[in-house]
C-alpha cells in the first residue's frame, strides 16, 4: 500500500454575525466540501451576535480554495482566516482549572489577568459571565479559566493574590 505525506495548512477562522440557525452548518459545509477537518472550536451567542473561532486543517493545496469558498458567506457571517502554526501540546506544560466567583466591577478581568501574568500563568481558555445570584439583586462575576504553565507556580501565593481582588 502506498501512502502519501500531504502537507497540511492550519487555518484559524474567526466568525461573527447576527445570531440565527444554520450559521455553524454553513461554515462546516464549506470546510468539509473543501477537504478541511474541523479540529477545534469555541462559539457563543452574545447580545444577539454569534461569534466563534474555529481551528481547521486542510491540505496545503486546498487551503486557498477553502478560504475563497468562505467568501460567499459574507453578509450572513463576517469570516476572517489566518494561517496558524501547528503547535503540538508540550509534555512539560501543565493545565489546571481555575474558577473564580466574586463581586463584579469594571476592570475585574484586567486585575485577574495581571495577577496571572505576574505569576507566569498563560491563559489557554477563559470564560466569563455575570449571573443572577439566588435571593439577591446582585450579579456576581464568574470566571472559569484553564491556565497553562511550564512550572508549578506557588499556588498559595497565586491564590492569596486572587483572593485579595
JOQUI-V879686 format. One record per residue. N is the residue number from 1. PHI is phi as a letter, one per 20 degrees, with the letter a starting at -180 (none if undefined). D_CENTER is the distance of its C-alpha to the mean C-alpha in Angstrom with 1 decimal. Layout:
# JOQUI-V879686
<<N & PHI & D_CENTER> <N & PHI & D_CENTER>>
This chain:
# JOQUI-V879686
<<1 & none & 39.0> <2 & e & 37.5> <3 & d & 33.8> <4 & d & 32.0> <5 & e & 29.3> <6 & e & 27.0> <7 & f & 24.9> <8 & d & 21.3> <9 & e & 19.1> <10 & d & 15.3> <11 & d & 13.8> <12 & d & 10.4> <13 & d & 10.9> <14 & d & 9.9> <15 & c & 11.9> <16 & b & 13.5> <17 & a & 16.8> <18 & f & 19.2> <19 & f & 18.3> <20 & a & 20.6> <21 & f & 21.0> <22 & n & 20.5> <23 & f & 17.6> <24 & f & 15.4> <25 & f & 18.7> <26 & f & 19.7> <27 & f & 16.8> <28 & f & 17.2> <29 & f & 21.0> <30 & f & 20.7> <31 & f & 18.5> <32 & f & 21.0> <33 & f & 24.0> <34 & d & 23.3> <35 & m & 22.9> <36 & e & 19.1> <37 & d & 17.2> <38 & f & 14.0> <39 & e & 12.4> <40 & b & 8.9> <41 & b & 6.8> <42 & c & 5.0> <43 & b & 7.8> <44 & b & 10.1> <45 & d & 13.5> <46 & c & 14.3> <47 & l & 18.0> <48 & n & 18.9> <49 & d & 16.2> <50 & d & 13.7> <51 & c & 10.4> <52 & a & 7.7> <53 & c & 6.1> <54 & c & 8.1> <55 & d & 9.5> <56 & c & 13.2> <57 & d & 16.3> <58 & b & 19.6> <59 & g & 23.0> <60 & g & 23.6> <61 & f & 26.6> <62 & d & 24.6> <63 & f & 21.6> <64 & f & 23.4> <65 & f & 24.7> <66 & f & 21.3> <67 & f & 20.1> <68 & f & 23.5> <69 & f & 23.3> <70 & f & 20.2> <71 & g & 22.4> <72 & f & 24.4> <73 & f & 21.5> <74 & f & 21.6> <75 & o & 23.3> <76 & e & 21.3> <77 & b & 17.9> <78 & e & 17.1> <79 & c & 15.3> <80 & c & 14.8> <81 & d & 14.7> <82 & c & 14.4> <83 & f & 15.8> <84 & d & 13.6> <85 & d & 15.2> <86 & f & 15.6> <87 & c & 15.1> <88 & f & 16.4> <89 & f & 15.7> <90 & e & 18.5> <91 & f & 20.9> <92 & e & 21.6> <93 & e & 18.2> <94 & d & 18.1> <95 & d & 15.3> <96 & b & 16.2> <97 & d & 15.1> <98 & c & 16.1> <99 & d & 16.9> <100 & c & 18.5> <101 & b & 20.8> <102 & a & 23.1> <103 & f & 24.6> <104 & e & 22.5> <105 & a & 23.5> <106 & g & 22.5> <107 & n & 20.9> <108 & f & 19.7> <109 & f & 16.1> <110 & f & 17.9> <111 & f & 20.3> <112 & f & 18.0> <113 & f & 16.0> <114 & f & 19.4> <115 & f & 20.6> <116 & f & 17.8> <117 & f & 18.3> <118 & f & 22.1> <119 & e & 21.7> <120 & l & 19.9> <121 & d & 16.7> <122 & e & 13.5> <123 & e & 10.3> <124 & e & 8.0> <125 & b & 6.1> <126 & b & 7.7> <127 & c & 8.9> <128 & c & 12.2> <129 & a & 15.0> <130 & d & 18.8> <131 & c & 20.9> <132 & f & 24.6> <133 & e & 26.5> <134 & g & 29.3> <135 & l & 32.7> <136 & b & 31.5> <137 & e & 30.6> <138 & f & 28.0> <139 & c & 24.3> <140 & f & 22.9> <141 & e & 19.5> <142 & c & 17.3> <143 & c & 14.2> <144 & c & 12.7> <145 & c & 11.1> <146 & d & 10.9> <147 & f & 12.6> <148 & c & 13.8> <149 & c & 17.4> <150 & e & 20.1> <151 & c & 22.9> <152 & f & 23.3> <153 & f & 23.7> <154 & f & 26.4> <155 & f & 24.7> <156 & f & 27.7> <157 & f & 27.3> <158 & f & 23.6> <159 & f & 24.3> <160 & f & 27.3> <161 & f & 25.4> <162 & f & 22.7> <163 & f & 25.6> <164 & f & 27.5> <165 & f & 24.9>>
